[in-house]
């Protein structure tokens, strides 16, 4: 338990978190530009959540103290849970047989941060949410993203719980 409780103080933990999110982003861009799999709005929101994890891990990497770790934990938690909810909704859109199951074309980013206008090569939605153009081991991309976001969320909960248990044991 001590190892998990002190994991946030280790730069390697934040490097691994940052690296895993960066790898996911590079993989998404490979799928988009090398394999010509166009991202839908839900894919873009999941991509944004992964960027949230990436930037949240960067904060304690640049300066690791209690406040930056807290900001990192909060950012990772919000991004991982939001990404998980979006991925679940995306799977529901793909598996629904209703003709009313459609998704928007233009991302609903805040007016102060129109990412799809600033960086359209990364954040513009050009695909259809209902299309399943790729699968691996019988699972579609949003189903894999459920697994990814669930792992991020579970690891965060495990680290935070071990911190609480470790404090109570003292």
CNS distance restraints for C-alpha pairs under 8 A (distance, minus, plus):
assign (resid   1 and name CA) (resid   5 and name CA) 6.07 0.50 0.50
assign (resid   1 and name CA) (resid 162 and name CA) 5.70 0.50 0.50
assign (resid   1 and name CA) (resid 165 and name CA) 7.95 0.50 0.50
assign (resid   1 and name CA) (resid 166 and name CA) 6.82 0.50 0.50
assign (resid   2 and name CA) (resid   6 and name CA) 6.14 0.50 0.50
assign (resid   2 and name CA) (resid 162 and name CA) 7.41 0.50 0.50
assign (resid   2 and name CA) (resid 163 and name CA) 7.96 0.50 0.50
assign (resid   2 and name CA) (resid 166 and name CA) 6.63 0.50 0.50
assign (resid   3 and name CA) (resid   7 and name CA) 6.03 0.50 0.50
assign (resid   4 and name CA) (resid 158 and name CA) 7.60 0.50 0.50
assign (resid   4 and name CA) (resid 159 and name CA) 5.36 0.50 0.50
assign (resid   4 and name CA) (resid 162 and name CA) 6.03 0.50 0.50
assign (resid   4 and name CA) (resid 163 and name CA) 7.38 0.50 0.50
assign (resid   5 and name CA) (resid 159 and name CA) 5.81 0.50 0.50
assign (resid   5 and name CA) (resid 160 and name CA) 7.08 0.50 0.50
assign (resid   5 and name CA) (resid 161 and name CA) 7.96 0.50 0.50
assign (resid   5 and name CA) (resid 162 and name CA) 5.00 0.50 0.50
assign (resid   5 and name CA) (resid 163 and name CA) 4.32 0.50 0.50
assign (resid   5 and name CA) (resid 166 and name CA) 6.66 0.50 0.50
assign (resid   6 and name CA) (resid  10 and name CA) 7.11 0.50 0.50
assign (resid   6 and name CA) (resid 163 and name CA) 7.50 0.50 0.50
assign (resid   7 and name CA) (resid  13 and name CA) 6.30 0.50 0.50
assign (resid   7 and name CA) (resid 159 and name CA) 7.25 0.50 0.50
assign (resid   8 and name CA) (resid  13 and name CA) 6.53 0.50 0.50
assign (resid   8 and name CA) (resid  14 and name CA) 7.21 0.50 0.50
assign (resid   8 and name CA) (resid  69 and name CA) 6.68 0.50 0.50
assign (resid   9 and name CA) (resid  64 and name CA) 6.95 0.50 0.50
assign (resid   9 and name CA) (resid  65 and name CA) 7.77 0.50 0.50
assign (resid   9 and name CA) (resid  69 and name CA) 7.85 0.50 0.50
assign (resid  10 and name CA) (resid  14 and name CA) 7.19 0.50 0.50
assign (resid  11 and name CA) (resid  15 and name CA) 6.14 0.50 0.50
assign (resid  11 and name CA) (resid  60 and name CA) 7.86 0.50 0.50
assign (resid  11 and name CA) (resid  61 and name CA) 6.26 0.50 0.50
assign (resid  11 and name CA) (resid  64 and name CA) 7.72 0.50 0.50
assign (resid  12 and name CA) (resid  16 and name CA) 6.06 0.50 0.50
assign (resid  13 and name CA) (resid  17 and name CA) 6.25 0.50 0.50
assign (resid  14 and name CA) (resid  18 and name CA) 5.97 0.50 0.50
assign (resid  14 and name CA) (resid  57 and name CA) 5.43 0.50 0.50
assign (resid  14 and name CA) (resid  58 and name CA) 7.27 0.50 0.50
assign (resid  14 and name CA) (resid  60 and name CA) 7.03 0.50 0.50
assign (resid  14 and name CA) (resid  61 and name CA) 6.09 0.50 0.50
assign (resid  15 and name CA) (resid  19 and name CA) 5.89 0.50 0.50
assign (resid  15 and name CA) (resid  57 and name CA) 7.44 0.50 0.50
assign (resid  15 and name CA) (resid  61 and name CA) 6.99 0.50 0.50
assign (resid  16 and name CA) (resid  20 and name CA) 6.00 0.50 0.50
assign (resid  17 and name CA) (resid  21 and name CA) 6.36 0.50 0.50
assign (resid  17 and name CA) (resid  53 and name CA) 7.77 0.50 0.50
assign (resid  17 and name CA) (resid  54 and name CA) 7.20 0.50 0.50
assign (resid  17 and name CA) (resid  57 and name CA) 6.23 0.50 0.50
assign (resid  18 and name CA) (resid  22 and name CA) 6.12 0.50 0.50
assign (resid  18 and name CA) (resid  53 and name CA) 7.32 0.50 0.50
assign (resid  18 and name CA) (resid  54 and name CA) 4.92 0.50 0.50
assign (resid  18 and name CA) (resid  55 and name CA) 7.54 0.50 0.50
assign (resid  18 and name CA) (resid  57 and name CA) 5.32 0.50 0.50
assign (resid  18 and name CA) (resid  58 and name CA) 6.51 0.50 0.50
assign (resid  19 and name CA) (resid  23 and name CA) 6.02 0.50 0.50
assign (resid  19 and name CA) (resid  54 and name CA) 7.78 0.50 0.50
assign (resid  20 and name CA) (resid  24 and name CA) 6.28 0.50 0.50
assign (resid  21 and name CA) (resid  25 and name CA) 6.26 0.50 0.50
assign (resid  21 and name CA) (resid  50 and name CA) 5.86 0.50 0.50
assign (resid  21 and name CA) (resid  51 and name CA) 7.01 0.50 0.50
assign (resid  21 and name CA) (resid  53 and name CA) 6.54 0.50 0.50
assign (resid  21 and name CA) (resid  54 and name CA) 5.24 0.50 0.50
assign (resid  22 and name CA) (resid  26 and name CA) 6.16 0.50 0.50
assign (resid  22 and name CA) (resid  51 and name CA) 7.93 0.50 0.50
assign (resid  22 and name CA) (resid  54 and name CA) 6.51 0.50 0.50
assign (resid  23 and name CA) (resid  27 and name CA) 6.02 0.50 0.50
assign (resid  24 and name CA) (resid  28 and name CA) 6.14 0.50 0.50
assign (resid  24 and name CA) (resid  50 and name CA) 7.49 0.50 0.50
assign (resid  25 and name CA) (resid  29 and name CA) 6.31 0.50 0.50
assign (resid  25 and name CA) (resid  47 and name CA) 6.92 0.50 0.50
assign (resid  25 and name CA) (resid  50 and name CA) 7.16 0.50 0.50
assign (resid  25 and name CA) (resid  51 and name CA) 7.51 0.50 0.50
assign (resid  26 and name CA) (resid  30 and name CA) 6.13 0.50 0.50
assign (resid  27 and name CA) (resid  31 and name CA) 6.18 0.50 0.50
assign (resid  28 and name CA) (resid  32 and name CA) 6.16 0.50 0.50
assign (resid  28 and name CA) (resid  47 and name CA) 7.79 0.50 0.50
assign (resid  29 and name CA) (resid  33 and name CA) 5.90 0.50 0.50
assign (resid  29 and name CA) (resid  34 and name CA) 7.78 0.50 0.50
assign (resid  29 and name CA) (resid 122 and name CA) 7.57 0.50 0.50
assign (resid  30 and name CA) (resid  34 and name CA) 5.10 0.50 0.50
assign (resid  30 and name CA) (resid  35 and name CA) 6.63 0.50 0.50
assign (resid  31 and name CA) (resid  35 and name CA) 4.84 0.50 0.50
assign (resid  31 and name CA) (resid  36 and name CA) 6.31 0.50 0.50
assign (resid  31 and name CA) (resid  37 and name CA) 5.57 0.50 0.50
assign (resid  31 and name CA) (resid  38 and name CA) 7.97 0.50 0.50
assign (resid  32 and name CA) (resid  36 and name CA) 4.93 0.50 0.50
assign (resid  32 and name CA) (resid  37 and name CA) 4.70 0.50 0.50
assign (resid  32 and name CA) (resid  38 and name CA) 5.43 0.50 0.50
assign (resid  32 and name CA) (resid  39 and name CA) 6.81 0.50 0.50
assign (resid  33 and name CA) (resid  37 and name CA) 7.30 0.50 0.50
assign (resid  37 and name CA) (resid 127 and name CA) 7.80 0.50 0.50
assign (resid  37 and name CA) (resid 133 and name CA) 7.08 0.50 0.50
assign (resid  38 and name CA) (resid 125 and name CA) 7.50 0.50 0.50
assign (resid  38 and name CA) (resid 126 and name CA) 5.60 0.50 0.50
assign (resid  38 and name CA) (resid 127 and name CA) 4.69 0.50 0.50
assign (resid  38 and name CA) (resid 128 and name CA) 7.97 0.50 0.50
assign (resid  39 and name CA) (resid  43 and name CA) 5.36 0.50 0.50
assign (resid  39 and name CA) (resid  44 and name CA) 6.39 0.50 0.50
assign (resid  39 and name CA) (resid 124 and name CA) 7.91 0.50 0.50
assign (resid  39 and name CA) (resid 125 and name CA) 5.54 0.50 0.50
assign (resid  39 and name CA) (resid 126 and name CA) 5.77 0.50 0.50
assign (resid  39 and name CA) (resid 127 and name CA) 4.86 0.50 0.50
assign (resid  39 and name CA) (resid 128 and name CA) 7.45 0.50 0.50
assign (resid  40 and name CA) (resid  44 and name CA) 6.30 0.50 0.50
assign (resid  40 and name CA) (resid 105 and name CA) 7.42 0.50 0.50
assign (resid  40 and name CA) (resid 125 and name CA) 4.81 0.50 0.50
assign (resid  40 and name CA) (resid 126 and name CA) 5.74 0.50 0.50
assign (resid  40 and name CA) (resid 127 and name CA) 4.17 0.50 0.50
assign (resid  40 and name CA) (resid 128 and name CA) 5.13 0.50 0.50
assign (resid  40 and name CA) (resid 129 and name CA) 5.20 0.50 0.50
assign (resid  41 and name CA) (resid  45 and name CA) 6.28 0.50 0.50
assign (resid  41 and name CA) (resid 103 and name CA) 6.97 0.50 0.50
assign (resid  41 and name CA) (resid 104 and name CA) 6.48 0.50 0.50
assign (resid  41 and name CA) (resid 105 and name CA) 6.18 0.50 0.50
assign (resid  41 and name CA) (resid 106 and name CA) 7.06 0.50 0.50
assign (resid  41 and name CA) (resid 107 and name CA) 6.02 0.50 0.50
assign (resid  41 and name CA) (resid 124 and name CA) 7.87 0.50 0.50
assign (resid  41 and name CA) (resid 125 and name CA) 5.04 0.50 0.50
assign (resid  41 and name CA) (resid 126 and name CA) 7.77 0.50 0.50
assign (resid  41 and name CA) (resid 127 and name CA) 7.48 0.50 0.50
assign (resid  41 and name CA) (resid 128 and name CA) 7.80 0.50 0.50
assign (resid  41 and name CA) (resid 129 and name CA) 6.91 0.50 0.50
assign (resid  42 and name CA) (resid  46 and name CA) 6.20 0.50 0.50
assign (resid  42 and name CA) (resid  86 and name CA) 6.61 0.50 0.50
assign (resid  42 and name CA) (resid  87 and name CA) 7.35 0.50 0.50
assign (resid  42 and name CA) (resid  90 and name CA) 6.10 0.50 0.50
assign (resid  42 and name CA) (resid 103 and name CA) 7.81 0.50 0.50
assign (resid  42 and name CA) (resid 129 and name CA) 6.62 0.50 0.50
assign (resid  43 and name CA) (resid  47 and name CA) 6.02 0.50 0.50
assign (resid  43 and name CA) (resid 125 and name CA) 7.89 0.50 0.50
assign (resid  43 and name CA) (resid 129 and name CA) 7.89 0.50 0.50
assign (resid  43 and name CA) (resid 142 and name CA) 7.73 0.50 0.50
assign (resid  44 and name CA) (resid  48 and name CA) 6.11 0.50 0.50
assign (resid  44 and name CA) (resid 107 and name CA) 7.71 0.50 0.50
assign (resid  44 and name CA) (resid 123 and name CA) 5.80 0.50 0.50
assign (resid  44 and name CA) (resid 124 and name CA) 7.24 0.50 0.50
assign (resid  44 and name CA) (resid 125 and name CA) 6.41 0.50 0.50
assign (resid  45 and name CA) (resid  49 and name CA) 6.28 0.50 0.50
assign (resid  45 and name CA) (resid  83 and name CA) 7.34 0.50 0.50
assign (resid  45 and name CA) (resid  86 and name CA) 7.14 0.50 0.50
assign (resid  45 and name CA) (resid 107 and name CA) 7.87 0.50 0.50
assign (resid  46 and name CA) (resid  50 and name CA) 6.32 0.50 0.50
assign (resid  46 and name CA) (resid  83 and name CA) 5.18 0.50 0.50
assign (resid  46 and name CA) (resid  86 and name CA) 6.53 0.50 0.50
assign (resid  46 and name CA) (resid  87 and name CA) 6.79 0.50 0.50
assign (resid  46 and name CA) (resid 145 and name CA) 7.95 0.50 0.50
assign (resid  47 and name CA) (resid  51 and name CA) 6.28 0.50 0.50
assign (resid  48 and name CA) (resid  52 and name CA) 6.20 0.50 0.50
assign (resid  48 and name CA) (resid 123 and name CA) 7.99 0.50 0.50
assign (resid  49 and name CA) (resid  53 and name CA) 6.45 0.50 0.50
assign (resid  49 and name CA) (resid  79 and name CA) 4.82 0.50 0.50
assign (resid  49 and name CA) (resid  80 and name CA) 6.63 0.50 0.50
assign (resid  49 and name CA) (resid  82 and name CA) 6.79 0.50 0.50
assign (resid  49 and name CA) (resid  83 and name CA) 5.20 0.50 0.50
assign (resid  50 and name CA) (resid  54 and name CA) 6.19 0.50 0.50
assign (resid  50 and name CA) (resid  79 and name CA) 6.90 0.50 0.50
assign (resid  50 and name CA) (resid  80 and name CA) 7.52 0.50 0.50
assign (resid  50 and name CA) (resid  83 and name CA) 7.37 0.50 0.50
assign (resid  51 and name CA) (resid  55 and name CA) 6.07 0.50 0.50
assign (resid  52 and name CA) (resid  56 and name CA) 5.93 0.50 0.50
assign (resid  52 and name CA) (resid  75 and name CA) 6.60 0.50 0.50
assign (resid  52 and name CA) (resid  76 and name CA) 6.83 0.50 0.50
assign (resid  52 and name CA) (resid  79 and name CA) 5.45 0.50 0.50
assign (resid  53 and name CA) (resid  57 and name CA) 6.12 0.50 0.50
assign (resid  53 and name CA) (resid  75 and name CA) 6.54 0.50 0.50
assign (resid  53 and name CA) (resid  76 and name CA) 4.83 0.50 0.50
assign (resid  53 and name CA) (resid  79 and name CA) 5.85 0.50 0.50
assign (resid  53 and name CA) (resid  80 and name CA) 6.99 0.50 0.50
assign (resid  54 and name CA) (resid  58 and name CA) 6.37 0.50 0.50
assign (resid  55 and name CA) (resid  59 and name CA) 6.61 0.50 0.50
assign (resid  56 and name CA) (resid  60 and name CA) 7.69 0.50 0.50
assign (resid  56 and name CA) (resid  71 and name CA) 7.05 0.50 0.50
assign (resid  56 and name CA) (resid  72 and name CA) 4.59 0.50 0.50
assign (resid  56 and name CA) (resid  73 and name CA) 7.45 0.50 0.50
assign (resid  56 and name CA) (resid  75 and name CA) 5.11 0.50 0.50
assign (resid  56 and name CA) (resid  76 and name CA) 5.79 0.50 0.50
assign (resid  57 and name CA) (resid  61 and name CA) 6.48 0.50 0.50
assign (resid  57 and name CA) (resid  72 and name CA) 5.63 0.50 0.50
assign (resid  57 and name CA) (resid  76 and name CA) 7.30 0.50 0.50
assign (resid  58 and name CA) (resid  62 and name CA) 6.19 0.50 0.50
assign (resid  58 and name CA) (resid  72 and name CA) 7.81 0.50 0.50
assign (resid  59 and name CA) (resid  63 and name CA) 6.61 0.50 0.50
assign (resid  59 and name CA) (resid  64 and name CA) 7.68 0.50 0.50
assign (resid  59 and name CA) (resid  68 and name CA) 5.95 0.50 0.50
assign (resid  59 and name CA) (resid  69 and name CA) 7.58 0.50 0.50
assign (resid  59 and name CA) (resid  71 and name CA) 7.41 0.50 0.50
assign (resid  59 and name CA) (resid  72 and name CA) 6.19 0.50 0.50
assign (resid  60 and name CA) (resid  64 and name CA) 4.37 0.50 0.50
assign (resid  60 and name CA) (resid  65 and name CA) 7.00 0.50 0.50
assign (resid  60 and name CA) (resid  68 and name CA) 5.01 0.50 0.50
assign (resid  60 and name CA) (resid  69 and name CA) 5.40 0.50 0.50
assign (resid  60 and name CA) (resid  72 and name CA) 6.33 0.50 0.50
assign (resid  63 and name CA) (resid  68 and name CA) 6.83 0.50 0.50
assign (resid  64 and name CA) (resid  68 and name CA) 5.91 0.50 0.50
assign (resid  64 and name CA) (resid  69 and name CA) 6.37 0.50 0.50
assign (resid  65 and name CA) (resid  69 and name CA) 6.01 0.50 0.50
assign (resid  66 and name CA) (resid  70 and name CA) 6.06 0.50 0.50
assign (resid  67 and name CA) (resid  71 and name CA) 6.18 0.50 0.50
assign (resid  68 and name CA) (resid  72 and name CA) 6.01 0.50 0.50
assign (resid  69 and name CA) (resid  73 and name CA) 6.02 0.50 0.50
assign (resid  70 and name CA) (resid  74 and name CA) 6.12 0.50 0.50
assign (resid  71 and name CA) (resid  75 and name CA) 5.98 0.50 0.50
assign (resid  72 and name CA) (resid  76 and name CA) 5.97 0.50 0.50
assign (resid  73 and name CA) (resid  77 and name CA) 5.97 0.50 0.50
assign (resid  73 and name CA) (resid 156 and name CA) 7.36 0.50 0.50
assign (resid  74 and name CA) (resid  78 and name CA) 6.07 0.50 0.50
assign (resid  75 and name CA) (resid  79 and name CA) 5.98 0.50 0.50
assign (resid  76 and name CA) (resid  80 and name CA) 5.80 0.50 0.50
assign (resid  76 and name CA) (resid 152 and name CA) 7.92 0.50 0.50
assign (resid  76 and name CA) (resid 156 and name CA) 7.77 0.50 0.50
assign (resid  77 and name CA) (resid  81 and name CA) 6.02 0.50 0.50
assign (resid  77 and name CA) (resid 153 and name CA) 6.46 0.50 0.50
assign (resid  77 and name CA) (resid 156 and name CA) 6.92 0.50 0.50
assign (resid  78 and name CA) (resid  82 and name CA) 5.89 0.50 0.50
assign (resid  79 and name CA) (resid  83 and name CA) 5.84 0.50 0.50
assign (resid  80 and name CA) (resid  84 and name CA) 6.04 0.50 0.50
assign (resid  80 and name CA) (resid 149 and name CA) 5.20 0.50 0.50
assign (resid  80 and name CA) (resid 150 and name CA) 7.40 0.50 0.50
assign (resid  80 and name CA) (resid 152 and name CA) 6.10 0.50 0.50
assign (resid  80 and name CA) (resid 153 and name CA) 5.67 0.50 0.50
assign (resid  81 and name CA) (resid  85 and name CA) 6.23 0.50 0.50
assign (resid  81 and name CA) (resid 149 and name CA) 6.94 0.50 0.50
assign (resid  81 and name CA) (resid 150 and name CA) 7.82 0.50 0.50
assign (resid  81 and name CA) (resid 153 and name CA) 6.48 0.50 0.50
assign (resid  82 and name CA) (resid  86 and name CA) 6.21 0.50 0.50
assign (resid  83 and name CA) (resid  87 and name CA) 6.03 0.50 0.50
assign (resid  83 and name CA) (resid 146 and name CA) 7.94 0.50 0.50
assign (resid  83 and name CA) (resid 149 and name CA) 6.23 0.50 0.50
assign (resid  84 and name CA) (resid  88 and name CA) 6.15 0.50 0.50
assign (resid  84 and name CA) (resid 145 and name CA) 7.30 0.50 0.50
assign (resid  84 and name CA) (resid 146 and name CA) 5.45 0.50 0.50
assign (resid  84 and name CA) (resid 149 and name CA) 5.13 0.50 0.50
assign (resid  84 and name CA) (resid 150 and name CA) 6.49 0.50 0.50
assign (resid  85 and name CA) (resid  89 and name CA) 6.21 0.50 0.50
assign (resid  86 and name CA) (resid  90 and name CA) 6.05 0.50 0.50
assign (resid  87 and name CA) (resid  91 and name CA) 6.25 0.50 0.50
assign (resid  87 and name CA) (resid 142 and name CA) 5.27 0.50 0.50
assign (resid  87 and name CA) (resid 143 and name CA) 6.99 0.50 0.50
assign (resid  87 and name CA) (resid 145 and name CA) 6.11 0.50 0.50
assign (resid  87 and name CA) (resid 146 and name CA) 5.51 0.50 0.50
assign (resid  88 and name CA) (resid  92 and name CA) 6.28 0.50 0.50
assign (resid  88 and name CA) (resid 142 and name CA) 7.42 0.50 0.50
assign (resid  88 and name CA) (resid 143 and name CA) 7.56 0.50 0.50
assign (resid  88 and name CA) (resid 146 and name CA) 6.43 0.50 0.50
assign (resid  89 and name CA) (resid  93 and name CA) 6.25 0.50 0.50
assign (resid  90 and name CA) (resid  94 and name CA) 6.28 0.50 0.50
assign (resid  90 and name CA) (resid 129 and name CA) 6.91 0.50 0.50
assign (resid  90 and name CA) (resid 142 and name CA) 6.31 0.50 0.50
assign (resid  91 and name CA) (resid  95 and name CA) 6.10 0.50 0.50
assign (resid  91 and name CA) (resid 142 and name CA) 5.95 0.50 0.50
assign (resid  91 and name CA) (resid 143 and name CA) 6.38 0.50 0.50
assign (resid  92 and name CA) (resid  96 and name CA) 5.77 0.50 0.50
assign (resid  93 and name CA) (resid 101 and name CA) 5.79 0.50 0.50
assign (resid  93 and name CA) (resid 102 and name CA) 7.12 0.50 0.50
assign (resid  93 and name CA) (resid 129 and name CA) 6.82 0.50 0.50
assign (resid  93 and name CA) (resid 130 and name CA) 6.02 0.50 0.50
assign (resid  94 and name CA) (resid 129 and name CA) 6.69 0.50 0.50
assign (resid  94 and name CA) (resid 130 and name CA) 4.46 0.50 0.50
assign (resid  94 and name CA) (resid 131 and name CA) 6.84 0.50 0.50
assign (resid  94 and name CA) (resid 132 and name CA) 7.30 0.50 0.50
assign (resid  95 and name CA) (resid 130 and name CA) 7.81 0.50 0.50
assign (resid  96 and name CA) (resid 101 and name CA) 6.71 0.50 0.50
assign (resid  97 and name CA) (resid 101 and name CA) 7.66 0.50 0.50
assign (resid 102 and name CA) (resid 129 and name CA) 7.21 0.50 0.50
assign (resid 102 and name CA) (resid 130 and name CA) 7.50 0.50 0.50
assign (resid 103 and name CA) (resid 128 and name CA) 7.60 0.50 0.50
assign (resid 103 and name CA) (resid 129 and name CA) 6.24 0.50 0.50
assign (resid 105 and name CA) (resid 125 and name CA) 6.12 0.50 0.50
assign (resid 105 and name CA) (resid 126 and name CA) 7.22 0.50 0.50
assign (resid 106 and name CA) (resid 124 and name CA) 7.45 0.50 0.50
assign (resid 106 and name CA) (resid 125 and name CA) 6.57 0.50 0.50
assign (resid 107 and name CA) (resid 116 and name CA) 6.91 0.50 0.50
assign (resid 107 and name CA) (resid 124 and name CA) 7.39 0.50 0.50
assign (resid 107 and name CA) (resid 125 and name CA) 7.04 0.50 0.50
assign (resid 109 and name CA) (resid 113 and name CA) 6.36 0.50 0.50
assign (resid 109 and name CA) (resid 114 and name CA) 5.47 0.50 0.50
assign (resid 109 and name CA) (resid 115 and name CA) 6.81 0.50 0.50
assign (resid 109 and name CA) (resid 116 and name CA) 7.83 0.50 0.50
assign (resid 110 and name CA) (resid 114 and name CA) 6.15 0.50 0.50
assign (resid 114 and name CA) (resid 118 and name CA) 6.31 0.50 0.50
assign (resid 115 and name CA) (resid 119 and name CA) 5.64 0.50 0.50
assign (resid 115 and name CA) (resid 120 and name CA) 7.20 0.50 0.50
assign (resid 115 and name CA) (resid 123 and name CA) 6.07 0.50 0.50
assign (resid 116 and name CA) (resid 120 and name CA) 4.70 0.50 0.50
assign (resid 116 and name CA) (resid 122 and name CA) 7.41 0.50 0.50
assign (resid 116 and name CA) (resid 123 and name CA) 4.52 0.50 0.50
assign (resid 116 and name CA) (resid 124 and name CA) 4.79 0.50 0.50
assign (resid 116 and name CA) (resid 125 and name CA) 7.94 0.50 0.50
assign (resid 117 and name CA) (resid 123 and name CA) 7.89 0.50 0.50
assign (resid 117 and name CA) (resid 124 and name CA) 7.57 0.50 0.50
assign (resid 119 and name CA) (resid 123 and name CA) 5.97 0.50 0.50
assign (resid 119 and name CA) (resid 124 and name CA) 7.59 0.50 0.50
assign (resid 120 and name CA) (resid 124 and name CA) 4.62 0.50 0.50
assign (resid 127 and name CA) (resid 131 and name CA) 7.90 0.50 0.50
assign (resid 132 and name CA) (resid 140 and name CA) 6.51 0.50 0.50
assign (resid 132 and name CA) (resid 141 and name CA) 7.95 0.50 0.50
assign (resid 134 and name CA) (resid 140 and name CA) 6.02 0.50 0.50
assign (resid 134 and name CA) (resid 141 and name CA) 6.60 0.50 0.50
assign (resid 135 and name CA) (resid 139 and name CA) 5.17 0.50 0.50
assign (resid 135 and name CA) (resid 140 and name CA) 4.34 0.50 0.50
assign (resid 135 and name CA) (resid 141 and name CA) 6.27 0.50 0.50
assign (resid 136 and name CA) (resid 140 and name CA) 6.61 0.50 0.50
assign (resid 136 and name CA) (resid 141 and name CA) 7.91 0.50 0.50
assign (resid 139 and name CA) (resid 143 and name CA) 5.75 0.50 0.50
assign (resid 139 and name CA) (resid 144 and name CA) 6.47 0.50 0.50
assign (resid 140 and name CA) (resid 144 and name CA) 6.38 0.50 0.50
assign (resid 141 and name CA) (resid 145 and name CA) 6.21 0.50 0.50
assign (resid 142 and name CA) (resid 146 and name CA) 6.24 0.50 0.50
assign (resid 143 and name CA) (resid 147 and name CA) 6.70 0.50 0.50
assign (resid 144 and name CA) (resid 148 and name CA) 6.26 0.50 0.50
assign (resid 145 and name CA) (resid 149 and name CA) 5.96 0.50 0.50
assign (resid 146 and name CA) (resid 150 and name CA) 5.90 0.50 0.50
assign (resid 147 and name CA) (resid 151 and name CA) 6.14 0.50 0.50
assign (resid 148 and name CA) (resid 152 and name CA) 6.36 0.50 0.50
assign (resid 149 and name CA) (resid 153 and name CA) 6.06 0.50 0.50
assign (resid 150 and name CA) (resid 154 and name CA) 5.93 0.50 0.50
assign (resid 151 and name CA) (resid 155 and name CA) 6.02 0.50 0.50
assign (resid 152 and name CA) (resid 156 and name CA) 6.26 0.50 0.50
assign (resid 153 and name CA) (resid 157 and name CA) 6.22 0.50 0.50
assign (resid 154 and name CA) (resid 158 and name CA) 6.03 0.50 0.50
assign (resid 155 and name CA) (resid 159 and name CA) 6.15 0.50 0.50
assign (resid 156 and name CA) (resid 160 and name CA) 6.15 0.50 0.50
assign (resid 157 and name CA) (resid 161 and name CA) 5.89 0.50 0.50
assign (resid 158 and name CA) (resid 162 and name CA) 6.06 0.50 0.50
assign (resid 159 and name CA) (resid 163 and name CA) 6.32 0.50 0.50
assign (resid 160 and name CA) (resid 164 and name CA) 6.43 0.50 0.50
assign (resid 161 and name CA) (resid 165 and name CA) 6.11 0.50 0.50
assign (resid 162 and name CA) (resid 166 and name CA) 5.83 0.50 0.50
assign (resid 163 and name CA) (resid 167 and name CA) 6.19 0.50 0.50
assign (resid 164 and name CA) (resid 168 and name CA) 6.28 0.50 0.50
assign (resid 165 and name CA) (resid 169 and name CA) 6.18 0.50 0.50
assign (resid 166 and name CA) (resid 170 and name CA) 6.68 0.50 0.50
